[in-house]
Amino acid sequence: MIATMPPTPSKGSAIHSRVPSQVRALLDKRGWTQADLARKIGVSETAVSYVIRQARSSLGLIRRMADVFDHEVVISLRPRDPTLR
């Protein structure tokens, strides 16, 4: 199965900034390659690479990655304009 990737998240999004480094760290901790992760979650290696390179991601794909690493996805909403906090 090959995952279809939606548009790129904005540069300031939590998905864009935190998830790639977390996935890389979890891969390193387990000694897995991107290909290993792709096989375990049933997507192409390219789909995994998109997330790690911060090119594209989807919540569904990130959830599948979290599941295989026995982690959970936590999402929060915050104002784009810091003066609105």
C-alpha positions in Angstrom: 0.0 0.0 0.0 1.3 3.5 -0.9 0.1 6.4 1.2 -1.2 9.4 -0.6 0.3 12.5 0.9 -1.8 15.7 1.4 -0.4 19.3 1.1 2.7 20.3 3.1 1.9 21.6 6.6 2.9 25.1 7.4 6.5 25.6 8.5 5.5 26.7 12.0 3.2 23.7 12.6 4.0 21.2 15.4 3.8 18.3 12.9 6.4 20.0 10.7 8.8 20.9 13.4 8.7 18.1 16.0 7.6 14.8 14.4 10.5 14.4 12.0 13.1 14.6 14.7 11.2 12.3 17.0 10.8 9.7 14.2 14.5 9.9 13.4 15.3 9.5 17.1 13.0 6.5 17.5 14.4 4.9 14.4 17.9 5.3 15.8 16.9 4.0 19.2 15.5 0.8 17.7 18.2 0.4 15.0 15.6 0.6 12.2 15.9 2.0 8.8 13.2 4.1 7.0 12.6 0.9 4.9 12.0 -1.1 8.1 9.5 1.4 9.4 7.7 1.6 6.0 7.3 -2.2 6.0 6.0 -2.3 9.5 3.3 0.3 8.8 2.5 -0.8 5.3 3.6 2.3 3.3 6.3 3.1 0.8 9.7 4.1 2.0 9.1 7.4 0.1 6.1 8.2 2.4 8.3 7.7 5.5 11.0 9.8 3.9 8.5 12.6 3.2 7.7 12.8 6.9 11.4 12.7 8.0 12.5 15.3 5.4 9.6 17.6 6.5 8.3 17.5 3.0 4.8 16.2 3.6 2.8 14.4 6.3 -0.6 13.3 7.2 -2.2 12.7 10.6 -3.1 9.2 9.6 0.5 8.3 8.7 1.9 9.9 11.8 -0.6 7.9 13.9 0.5 4.7 12.3 4.2 5.6 13.0 3.2 6.4 16.6 1.5 3.0 17.0 4.4 1.0 15.8 6.7 2.9 18.2 4.1 2.5 21.1 3.6 6.2 21.3 0.6 8.5 21.1 -0.1 11.5 19.0 -1.0 14.7 21.0 -2.4 17.7 19.1 -3.1 21.1 20.5 -4.5 24.3 18.9 -2.8 27.6 19.5 -3.2 31.1 18.0 -1.1 31.9 15.0 -0.7 35.4 16.4 1.1 35.3 19.7 -0.6 38.5 20.9 -3.9 36.5 21.0 -2.7 34.2 23.7 
